[in-house]
């Protein structure tokens, strides 16, 4: 008995679909899962305090106090974060649809495949995106008024026990962009 031509078309269509979807499914399954809690490892990280002071400058205004007040606020916000023990624990939740990352109660949600809006630390509107680049996750938040940008590259090292985060803050009030390379150790569950 010979198969009906429509059965052959259905089989061929299913075969083509399997060939098209197989690489996408394998890639989705092979993506690195960074879900968990991660403790900041100061010894394996750059000197965060020195980098902030070098990039942001002094803790007082000079010249145009109104414009410089933003820079001083950014400095206090950043230094306050590194002095807060709750900010030493990075929490990540990752699914195929979203990547959630943050410290303490400050968790950002990024959606794969679409731009989202959020509020920045100073209250401004940010456009947030996330994407894969190989096994790394890259998040980016841009101020809607083009005043600043925060980008982070998350890299899970082989063995899954250490997470590296390269974090960059750009703002027109900074002396230069702030680049931080931080290491985090996976916490026991």
C-alpha positions in Angstrom: 0.0 0.0 0.0 1.4 3.4 -1.0 1.1 6.4 1.3 -1.3 9.1 0.3 0.5 12.2 -1.2 -0.9 14.4 1.6 0.7 12.0 4.2 4.0 12.4 2.4 3.6 16.2 2.5 2.8 16.1 6.2 5.8 13.9 6.9 8.1 16.1 4.8 6.7 19.2 6.5 7.3 17.6 10.0 10.8 16.7 8.9 11.6 20.3 7.8 10.0 21.7 10.9 12.2 19.3 13.0 15.3 20.4 11.1 14.5 24.1 11.6 13.5 23.8 15.3 16.2 21.4 16.4 19.1 23.9 16.5 16.9 26.5 18.2 15.8 24.0 20.9 19.4 22.8 21.4 20.5 26.4 21.7 17.8 27.2 24.2 18.6 24.1 26.3 22.3 24.8 26.1 22.0 28.3 27.5 23.8 28.9 30.8 21.5 29.1 33.8 22.6 31.7 36.3 19.7 31.4 38.7 20.6 31.5 42.3 22.1 33.7 45.0 25.6 35.0 44.7 27.8 36.6 47.4 30.2 39.4 46.4 33.8 38.3 46.5 35.9 41.5 47.2 39.2 39.6 46.9 38.5 38.5 43.4 37.0 41.8 42.3 38.4 45.2 41.4 38.5 47.8 44.1 35.0 49.0 43.7 35.3 52.0 46.1 38.5 53.3 44.3 36.8 52.9 40.9 33.8 54.9 42.0 35.8 57.7 43.4 38.1 57.8 40.3 35.1 57.9 38.0 32.6 60.0 39.9 34.9 62.4 41.8 34.6 64.2 45.1 31.7 64.2 47.5 31.1 67.9 47.2 29.9 70.3 44.5 32.2 72.7 42.7 31.3 75.2 40.0 27.7 74.8 38.9 26.2 73.3 42.1 22.9 72.5 40.4 24.5 70.4 37.7 27.2 69.0 40.0 24.5 67.9 42.6 23.6 65.0 40.3 27.2 63.7 40.2 27.4 63.9 44.1 24.1 62.1 44.4 25.4 59.3 42.0 28.5 59.0 44.2 26.5 58.7 47.4 24.1 56.2 45.8 27.0 54.0 44.6 29.1 54.2 47.8 26.0 53.5 49.9 25.3 50.4 47.9 28.7 48.9 48.5 28.5 49.7 52.2 25.2 47.9 52.6 25.5 44.2 53.6 22.2 43.5 51.8 23.8 44.7 48.6 26.5 42.1 48.8 24.1 39.4 47.7 23.2 39.2 44.1 19.9 37.4 43.3 19.2 36.1 39.8 16.1 34.4 38.5 16.3 33.3 34.9 13.7 31.8 32.5 13.4 31.6 28.8 11.2 34.8 28.9 12.9 36.9 31.5 16.1 37.7 33.4 15.7 39.1 37.0 18.8 40.5 38.7 19.5 42.7 41.6 20.6 43.1 45.2 18.4 43.5 48.3 15.0 44.7 47.4 16.3 46.3 44.1 15.5 43.7 41.5 15.4 44.6 37.8 13.3 42.5 35.3 14.4 42.3 31.7 12.4 40.5 29.0 14.1 38.6 26.2 13.0 39.8 22.8 11.4 43.1 23.9 12.2 46.4 25.4 10.7 47.3 28.8 10.5 50.5 30.8 11.6 50.9 34.4 12.4 53.7 36.9 16.1 54.5 37.5 17.5 55.1 41.0 16.9 58.8 40.6 13.4 58.3 39.4 13.9 58.8 35.6 12.5 56.5 33.0 14.8 53.8 31.7 14.5 51.6 28.6 15.7 48.1 29.6 16.8 45.2 27.3 18.5 41.9 27.7 20.1 39.6 25.2 22.3 36.5 24.9 25.8 36.9 23.5 27.1 33.3 23.4 26.9 32.0 27.0 26.9 35.6 28.4 23.8 37.6 29.3 24.0 41.3 28.6 21.5 43.8 30.2 21.3 47.4 29.3 19.3 50.3 30.7 19.3 53.6 28.9 17.8 56.9 30.2 15.1 58.2 28.0 16.6 61.7 28.0 20.0 60.2 27.0 21.6 61.3 30.3 23.0 57.9 31.1 23.4 54.2 30.5 24.0 51.1 32.7 25.2 47.9 31.0 26.1 44.6 32.6 27.7 41.5 31.2 27.1 38.3 33.2 29.5 35.4 32.7 29.3 32.1 34.5 32.7 30.5 34.8 33.2 26.7 34.2 32.1 24.7 37.2 29.1 27.1 37.9 30.5 28.3 41.2 31.7 31.8 40.2 29.8 34.5 38.3 31.7 37.5 36.8 29.8 40.7 36.3 31.3 43.5 34.1 29.2 46.6 35.0 29.4 50.0 33.2 27.8 53.3 34.2 27.8 56.2 31.7 26.5 59.6 32.7 27.3 63.0 31.4 28.0 64.2 34.9 30.8 61.6 35.6 34.4 62.5 35.0 34.6 59.2 33.0 32.5 56.1 32.6 32.6 53.8 35.6 33.7 50.3 34.7 33.6 47.6 37.4 34.6 43.9 37.2 33.1 42.0 40.1 33.2 38.4 41.1 30.4 36.6 43.0 30.5 33.1 44.5 27.4 30.8 44.4 25.8 30.5 47.8 24.7 27.1 49.1 21.0 26.5 48.6 
